[in-house]
Amino acid sequence: MSESPVQSILVIDDEHAITQSLKYRLQHLGYEIDTSSDAQQALEHLQAKDFGLVLLDVRMPHGSGLDMITPIRRISPDTLIIVITGYGTFDMVVQAMKLGAVDFITKPFDPERLNIAVRNAFECRRLTAENASLRKAIEHRHPPEILIGISPAMLELHRLIGKVAATDSTVLISGESGTGKELVALALHHQNHSRMGPFVAVSCGAIAENLLESEFFGHEKGAFTGAIAARAGRFELANKGTIFLDEVGELSPNLQVKLLRVLQERSFERVGSSKTRAVDVRVISATNRDLEQEVEEGRFREDLYYRLNVIPITLPPLRSRPEDIPILIRHFLDRVNRLSNAMTTGVTSEALRLLQAHQWPGNVRELENLIARVVALKESGPIDVDDLPASIRQSKKSEGPAAGFSFPPQGIDLPCLIEELEHDLIEKALALSHGVKSRAAELLGLNRTTLVEKIRRG
């Protein structure tokens, strides 16, 4: 809820002395108080602003306050209600609780009883919000298969997540779309047991630029056209937890400056407010752009880049880890078969060869969608070449590794190109074999002596 950090309360009572007394007591305790003396005015308040709690008097000028519980909950389902009255009976308490009130206090007020009731209501609200956030995070983690794999690159990724998660350092996750950047951020958040706050994600590229500042930092009522109520931003909601800034390279220069200030000073102002709010939040960013190049070309602030890139994590594309493809296929098949009652039993060796040779521009997400589509059309038996899309089957007809190559008008320097390709393949083989030259030689189809000589010359 947007006002939960402020802990706002609406007092509904037709006795002016009562509303002013409650307002004085509760404001003194740090709560934000609005008052209303009749039902219609109260409902208008609730439509215009989010309240964490309503204190509702039973005796109202034109009927029972209990009749207001249902419309209050319809307008603002997350707002909690405490009923107050000087004429309480057991039946009235039961009726109020059945309608959805969380507590019942009587006049004249015992100050300590009132304080405890209000404090308990906000604690209940906080726990409810945290549980909802946790459920959302758990659901959001599905499907976790993007992080499945036995390739050296994936094993190194899991090792790095384990080390980085225990820190509060700012992390920048780089990688192509579909490689699982948000799932890595979630893993970093959930494995950090010192941060018990929520995981809040915001896509910097999916929100209009003129709304993004309000989305980040919140706004006050009337700050701009359409701001009919005060609203907390994502940084405020993520307090004591993690904020994940996806597609951070899309930020405008103006917002880059404001984000830099939050990272430096751990504070911000809502749009339309001069009040500075402190925030304790871990920032994890992600991008599919080359931010170093963006900095060089003047589109991204260098100081912000270094603030975000304290710990870099780069996710490998699926095409660089073909040994993970059989495991991922098996995982997807098991899940899709279970959900659709299908009997697709596996994949033929020739189909698997084509799948491992495919470039996967959409990465694991593309593979998942492909398996779901094939199973829906096939229903049983193994996936064969004919079940694959034409774009993947075409590689079977290719005439070699240069089949898709187009000569530039000026021609090429073949010896130089071959030398660069050889150097690149040797580096990749050494990386896959963790520097073990005999294993790298096997991957390249060379003997160890030849490989050592090529490394020495290179």
N, C-alpha and C positions, 0 to 999 in steps of 0.2 A: 504494500500500500504506500501511497506517496507521502503520507504524513507520519508514518510510523517513527522516523527519527525524532520528530518534534513531540510526539505523543499528544495529539489534540483531542479535546473532549467537548462534546455538545451537551449543555445542561438544559433540560426541558422542564420548566416549572412555571406555573402562572403566578406564583408569589415572588414579587420582586426582591423582597428581603432575603428569601432563600437562595435565589440565583446569585445575588451579589455576595452572600456569605460563602457559597460554594466556590464562586469565581475567585474570591480573595484567598481562601484556603488553598485551592489547587494551583493557582498561579504562583503562590509562595513556594510550592513544592516543585516548580519548574514545568508544569503542564501549560499548554496553550488552550485557552477557554473561549468558547462562544456560547451565547445564551439565547433561549427562545421562550416566549411565553404562551404560544399556542401551536396547535398541531400543524396547520398549514405552513406557518413560517418555519417550523422545524424541518419539515420535509423539503422545503426550498433550500434550506441550509445544506441538507444532506445531498441534494442534487448538485449543488455548486462546489462542494468541498468534501474531501475525504476526512472522516473522523475515525480515530481508533476506538473511541468509546462514547456511548451515550448514557447520561444519567437521566432517567425518565421518571417523572412524578406520576403516581397512579391517578390522583384526582386532578382532572383537567376541566376547564370551563364547560366544554360541550361533550363530556363523556369520559370514559375511563382511559387512562394512559395505556392500559394493557392493549387497547384496540390499535395502538400505534406500532406495537412490536412487529407485526407482520409487514406493514408497508415500509418500515425502517429497514427490515432485513431484505425486502425485495429491492429497494433502492441501493442499499449498501450491504451486501451479504457478509463482508468481512468485519463490519463494525460490531463490536460487542455491546451489550446492553445490561446496565445495572438498574433495577427498579428501586425507587425510593418512595416512601409513604409514611404518614403518621397514623395510618389506620390498617396496619397489616394483619392479616389472618392467615392461618395455615393453608386454607383453600386457595387464597390469593397467591401465596408463594408457589404452590404447586402449579397453578394456572400459568403464572409468569414463566416458570421454568419450562413448562411444556411448550410455550410459545417461542422460547429461545433465549430468555434472559439468562445471564450467567451468575447473577448474584442478586441479593435483596437486602436493602438496609432501611432502617426505620428512623424517623424523626422523633425527637431532636437527635442530631448526629453526634455519635461518639467520634471525636477526631481520629483516634487511632484506628477504629473500626473502618472509617471511611478511607483512610490512607491505605490500609491493608487490602480492602476490596478493590480499590483502583489499581494498586500496584500488582495484585494478583491477576487482574483482568489484562493488563498490558503484558505481563509475563506469559500468560496463556496465548495472547495474540502473537508474541514473539516466537514461541515454540511452534505454534501452528504454521507461521510463515517459514520457519526453518525447515520443518518437516516437508512442507510443500516444495521448497527449494531443493531439498535433498531428493525427493521423488522425481522432480523434474530433471535433476542432474543425472540420476540413475537411468531414467528413460533416455536422456540425451546421449548417454554413453553407448547406446545401442545404434548401430552394430559395432561391437568391439573388434571385429575381425581385421580392421585396417591395421591394427598393431600386431597381427599374427604373423609369425615368420621365423624361420631358422637360419636365414641368411646371415652372414657376418654383419651386414649393415643393420639388420633388425636386432640382433643380439647386442650390438654396440648401442643402439637406441635405447633398449630397455635398461642397459647398465647406466647410461647417462641420465635417464629419467630418475632412476633410483638415487643417484648422487645429488642431482639438482633439486629434487622434490623437498629434501630436508632443509633447504635454505629458503630465505625470503628474497633472493636475488631476482632482479628483473630479467625476463627471458624473451628472446626474439626467436620465433620458430619460422623457418623458411622452408618452402617446398611447393611443388606444383599442386594445383587443385585436385582434390580427391586422395591426397596422400595421408590425411588424418591429422591435420594440425590442431584442430579443436580437441580431438581425443587425447592428444599429447598434453594439451593444456589442462584438460580434466584430470588426467593421471597425475600431473604435477600438483594439482590442487588437492586431490583426495589422498595423496601419499604424504602430504605435509600436515602432520597431526597437531602442529602448534597453531594452525589457522582453522578456527572452527566456524568462521563466517561463510556466507554463500559464495557460489561460483556464478558470476554474472557475465554473460557474453553480449557483445555488441558488434555488429558488422558495420564497419566504417564505410563500406561501399554500397550498402543496401538502404541507407537512410539519406534523405535529401539533405544537402549541405546546410540549408537554412534551419533545419530542425536538429542537426547533430549536436550543436552546443547544448541545447536544452536536454537532449537525450543523455549527454555526458554528465551535465552538472545540475540539471533540474531548472525549474523556473518558479517565480512567484506569481500569484494571481494578478492578471492584468498586465503581465510583462510584454505581451504581444497579442495580436488578434487571435482569439480562440483559446487563450490561456484563462479559462473560466475558474480554475482552482490551482492552488499551489501544488507542485509536483516534485518529488525527489528524483534526482538523476541516477544513472547507473553507478557512478563512483560512490555516491552516498549509500546506495543499496548494497554495494559490495563491501562496506566497511567491515574490517576484521576478517575479510575473506580475499577472494581473487577476482580481478576484472580481466576479461579476455578481450583484447582489441583485435578483431579479425580484419584483414585487409587494411592494416594501419597505413600502408603506403598511399591510400586514397585520400588521406586527410588534407584539407586545404591549408595554405600557409598560416591563416589566422588561427585555426584549431591546433596546428602544430605548436604554435607559441603557447597556447593555453595548456596543452598537454605537458609541455616541457615544464611549465610552472608547477603543475601538480606533482610531477616527478621530483622536482627540486625542493619544493616547500611543503608538500603533502597537505595542501589546502586549496580551496577554490571558492567562488561565489556562484550562487544560483543566478540565472538570467533574471535581471530586474531587481537584484538585491545587492546591497553593499556589505552584507554580513559575511564575514569569512568563516568557512566551515573547515575544520580539520578532518582528515581522513587517514585511516590506517588500512592500506590495501596493497596487495601484491599485484603488479602489473605484468601480464604475459601478453605479448603481441604476436601477430602472425602476418606473413605476407607471401605472395607468390611473385612479387617483383624483386628485382635486384636493387636493394636500397642503396648499396654503395654507388651504383651507377646513377641512381636518382639523385644522390647527394652531389656527385660530380657534375650533373647536368642542371643543378640548381632547383630541382623540384622538391627536395626533401632537406630539412635542416640537418646540418652535420652534428650540432650539439644534441639534438633530439635523437638522432641515430645512435650516438654513442651511449646515451642514457638508456635507450631501449635494448641495445645489443650487449648488455653486461655478460650474459651467458647465451651464446648462439646455439641453436639446435637446428640441424638441417635434415629434413626427411628425404629418404631416397625414393625416386619414382619406381613404380612397379617394374618397368622395363629393365631396371638395373639389378633386379633380384628375381630372375626367372625361376630359381630354385624354390621360391615361396609359392609359386602359382599352383602346383598340385595340392598343397595344403589348403590354400584359400578356396580352391574349387571344391575340395571335399567338404570343407566347412559350409560353404554356400549350398551345396547339394543337400547336405543333411538337414539344413534349416528349411530350405524351400520345399523339399519332399515332405517334411513334417507338417508344414503349414498348409500345403495344398493336397496332401494325401497322394502324392505322386510316387513313382517307383523308378526314377532315373538312377541307374546303378553306378555310374562312373563316367569315364571318358576314355576313348580309345587312344592308343599311343600316337597315331598320326594326328588326331585332333589336338592332343596335348602338345605335340611339337609345334603346330601352328599357333596355339595359344601362347606358348612360351616365346615364340618369335615375334608376336604382335607387339607394337610399340606402346599400346595402352595410353593414349593421350589423356584419358579420363581416370587413369590409375585404378585403384582398387574399387572405387565406386562404379567405374565402367565394367569391370569384371563381374561385380555383384549383379548389376542390371542385366548383363548378358546371360548369366546362369539362370536368373529368374525368367527371362524371356524364353530361353531354350526349353526349360523344364515345362513351362506353361504350354508350349506347342508340342512337346514330345511325350511327356507323361511317364514313359517307361523305357527301360533299356539304356545302354550306354550312349553318351553323346559322341557322335561321329562327325567326320569332316563335313558331310552334307547338312548337318544341323547348325553349322556355324554361319554367321553372316558373310556375305560376299566379300566385304572388306578384309576379312581375315582369311578367307579361302584363297584370295588372289595371290597371297605369298607363296602358295603351292606352285603357281605357274611362273613365278619369277625366274629370271635367267641368271641369277647370281647376286652378289652383294651390291653390284653397281647398276642393277636393273632400273632403279628409280632415279639415277643420277642424270642431271642435265648439265651439258657443257656450257660454261659462260662464253660469251662472244670472243673474249680475248684468249680463250684456251686455259690450260692448267699447267702447273709445274709438277709433273708426275713424280719425279724422284723426291722432291720436297714433301709432297702430299703423302707418299708412302712412308717417309721417315717420320712425319708427324703422327700418322696412324699407328705405326709400330711403337713409338714412344708412348702414345696414349694407352694402347692395349697392354703394354708391359706395366705401366702404372696401375691400371685396373686389376691386372692379375696379382700384382704384389699386394694391393689393398685387400683383395678377396682372400689371399693366403696369409694375411697378417705378416707379410715380410718374409715368409718361408720360401726361399728361392726354388727349392726342389718342387714344392707344390705349385708355385707360379709357373715353372717350366712345364709341368704336366698340363696345366690349363691352356698353355700356349702351344702345346705340341712340339716343344723343343727339349733338347737335353740341357741339363743344368749348366754345363760349361759354356754352351752357346749363349744362354741367357745372361750369365755373369759377364761375358765378353760384350754383349750388347749394352748392358747396364754401364759397364766401364767406359765404353765409347760415347754413350749418350749423355 
